[in-house]
Amino acid sequence: MHFTDTPDAVRAWVHGWARSRGAGEPRPRPWGFTVTIGTPGNVMSHVLPTADEATVRELTSGAAGPGVWLKAFVPADSLAAWIAPGWSLPAAPGSLMSTALTAGSFRTPAPLPAGYRLRTWNHGGVVHARVQTADGTTAARGQTSVDGGTAVIDRVETHPAHRRRGLGRVIVVALGRAAAERGATVGLLASTAEGRALYEATGWEVAAPLANALRGPSPADAGERQRQRIGAATSR
């Protein structure tokens, strides 16, 4: 199974991503999908398989509270020029990436450094992977949602204290193997700019650019204001 164009890939990705996050089923819209996440920093996400200036301007000009995200598979410069006042691009642009899960890199496990162990388990149809230290501390993690021939890999991260040891590769390969064992032949994921090199090293390829816009202050700005308030209160 292979996707012939970006909109098809995005449609498959958004359903797997929503399932991975435990969100509601993506609601179809004339321009794409809305996924309700329900957390303070991510109330909902609007996902546009195709995006143009008129659609983005109309969508972002409507009433929306803070914590609403817009995901568009276009260059970040384009999205930045289209969004209405009150929206920002709080993170570096990323990519939608794909791979064939029968690739050689998924046939054998990635080497696990001494002192670590890998755990995988299935919960609610989502396969989770953890690399842990001897005392049970989580050093790296990730998960994947499989639907038919497509797997969406999500939330891959390595704790800063355990980076540059190949643990991210262990997680990605373990999830790819688990997905292939469940019948998936194509993998999809949304990568940050920082994570792109990891995925490319394990056989993933960029399918489309991905830019994210946020309504209201960015999480970093909100955190800084909170620290300033705490500092002001402490000094009084």
C-alpha positions in Angstrom: 0.0 0.0 0.0 1.3 3.4 -1.0 -0.2 6.9 -1.0 -0.3 8.6 -4.4 -0.6 12.1 -3.1 -0.3 14.3 0.0 -4.1 14.7 0.8 -4.5 10.9 0.9 -1.5 10.6 3.3 -2.8 13.4 5.5 -6.3 11.8 5.7 -4.7 8.5 6.8 -2.4 10.3 9.2 -5.0 12.4 11.0 -7.2 9.3 11.8 -4.2 7.4 13.2 -2.9 10.4 15.1 -6.3 11.1 16.7 -6.5 7.4 17.7 -3.0 7.5 19.2 -3.9 10.6 21.3 -7.1 9.1 22.6 -9.1 12.0 20.9 -12.5 11.8 19.3 -12.9 10.7 15.7 -11.8 13.5 13.3 -14.8 15.5 12.2 -14.9 16.1 8.5 -15.0 19.7 7.4 -15.2 21.2 3.9 -11.5 22.1 4.2 -10.3 19.0 6.2 -10.8 17.8 9.7 -11.2 19.0 13.3 -9.8 16.8 16.1 -10.9 17.6 19.7 -8.0 17.0 22.1 -9.4 18.7 25.2 -6.2 19.8 27.0 -5.6 23.5 28.0 -2.7 23.9 25.5 -4.4 21.9 22.7 -8.2 22.3 22.8 -8.6 21.2 19.3 -6.6 20.9 16.0 -7.8 21.9 12.6 -6.0 19.8 10.0 -5.9 20.9 6.3 -4.9 18.2 3.8 -4.7 21.0 1.3 -4.3 24.6 2.3 -4.6 27.9 0.4 -4.5 31.5 1.5 -8.2 32.1 1.2 -9.1 29.1 3.3 -6.5 29.8 6.0 -7.5 33.4 6.3 -11.2 32.6 6.6 -10.6 29.8 9.2 -8.2 31.9 11.4 -10.4 35.0 11.2 -13.3 33.3 12.8 -13.8 33.4 16.6 -11.5 30.9 18.4 -10.3 30.8 21.9 -6.7 30.1 22.9 -5.3 26.6 22.5 -6.7 26.0 19.0 -4.1 24.7 16.5 -4.1 24.6 12.8 -1.9 22.1 10.9 -1.2 22.8 7.3 1.0 20.8 4.9 2.6 23.8 3.3 5.9 25.7 3.9 5.9 27.7 7.2 6.6 30.9 5.4 3.3 30.5 3.5 1.3 29.7 6.5 2.8 32.7 8.5 1.7 35.0 5.7 -1.8 33.7 5.6 -2.9 33.5 9.3 -5.0 36.2 10.9 -3.8 38.5 13.8 -3.9 36.6 17.1 -2.3 33.5 15.5 1.4 32.6 15.6 3.8 29.8 14.5 5.2 28.9 17.9 7.4 26.0 16.8 9.9 25.2 14.0 8.4 23.7 10.9 8.2 20.0 10.6 7.4 17.3 8.0 5.0 14.6 7.2 7.1 11.5 6.7 6.4 8.0 5.4 8.1 4.7 5.0 7.5 1.2 3.7 7.4 -1.0 6.9 8.9 -3.9 5.0 12.2 -2.1 4.7 15.2 -3.9 5.9 15.7 -1.6 8.8 12.6 -3.0 10.4 13.4 -6.7 10.1 15.8 -6.8 13.0 15.8 -4.9 16.3 18.1 -1.9 16.7 21.0 -2.5 19.1 20.1 -1.6 22.7 22.9 -0.1 24.8 24.0 -1.8 28.0 22.0 -0.9 31.0 18.7 -0.4 29.2 15.7 -2.6 28.5 12.9 -2.3 25.9 9.2 -2.9 26.7 6.3 -3.0 24.3 2.7 -3.5 25.0 -0.8 -2.9 23.4 -3.3 -0.7 25.1 -6.6 0.1 23.5 -5.3 -0.7 20.0 -2.2 1.5 20.4 1.2 -0.1 20.7 3.5 1.5 23.2 7.3 1.2 23.4 9.5 2.2 26.3 13.2 2.1 26.9 13.9 2.0 30.6 17.0 2.0 32.8 17.7 -0.7 35.4 15.7 1.2 38.0 12.7 1.6 35.8 13.2 5.2 34.7 11.8 5.9 31.3 14.7 7.0 29.0 12.8 7.0 25.6 9.2 6.3 24.5 6.9 6.2 21.5 3.6 4.7 20.3 1.9 3.7 17.1 -1.7 3.3 16.0 -2.4 0.7 13.3 -5.4 0.8 11.1 -5.4 -1.8 8.3 -2.3 -1.3 6.2 -1.3 2.0 7.7 0.5 2.7 11.0 0.9 6.2 12.5 3.9 6.5 14.8 3.6 9.2 17.4 5.1 10.8 20.5 8.6 9.5 20.0 10.9 11.3 22.5 14.1 10.7 24.4 14.8 12.2 27.8 17.6 14.8 27.5 19.8 12.8 30.0 19.7 9.8 27.7 20.2 11.3 24.2 22.9 10.4 21.7 22.8 6.7 22.7 20.6 5.5 19.8 17.5 5.1 22.0 15.3 7.0 19.6 16.3 4.6 16.9 15.5 1.6 19.2 12.0 3.0 19.7 11.3 3.8 16.0 12.5 0.4 14.8 10.5 -1.4 17.6 7.3 0.4 16.6 7.9 -0.2 12.9 8.3 -4.0 13.6 5.2 -4.1 15.8 3.2 -2.3 13.2 4.4 -4.6 10.4 3.6 -7.7 12.6 0.0 -6.3 12.8 -0.3 -6.1 9.0 0.7 -2.5 8.3 2.8 -1.9 5.2 3.1 1.9 5.3 4.1 4.1 8.2 3.3 7.8 8.6 4.4 10.3 11.2 4.6 14.0 11.8 8.2 14.9 12.5 9.8 17.9 14.1 12.8 19.5 12.4 14.9 18.1 15.2 13.7 14.5 14.8 13.9 14.4 11.0 17.5 13.1 10.9 16.5 10.2 13.2 13.7 9.1 11.0 15.7 9.5 7.8 18.4 7.3 9.3 15.8 4.5 9.7 14.4 4.7 6.2 11.7 7.4 6.4 11.2 10.0 3.7 9.6 13.4 3.7 6.2 13.4 2.0 5.2 17.0 2.7 6.2 20.1 4.8 4.2 20.6 8.0 3.6 24.0 9.7 1.6 24.5 12.9 -0.2 27.7 13.8 -1.6 28.4 17.3 -4.4 30.7 18.4 -3.3 32.8 21.4 0.0 32.9 23.1 2.5 30.2 22.5 3.1 27.6 25.3 6.6 29.1 25.8 5.3 32.6 26.1 2.6 31.5 28.6 5.3 29.7 30.6 7.5 32.8 30.7 4.6 35.0 31.9 3.8 32.5 34.6 7.5 32.6 35.8 7.4 36.4 35.8 4.2 36.3 37.9 5.8 33.9 40.3 8.9 36.0 40.5 7.0 39.2 41.1 4.9 37.5 43.9 8.1 36.2 45.5 9.8 39.6 45.5 6.9 41.3 47.3 
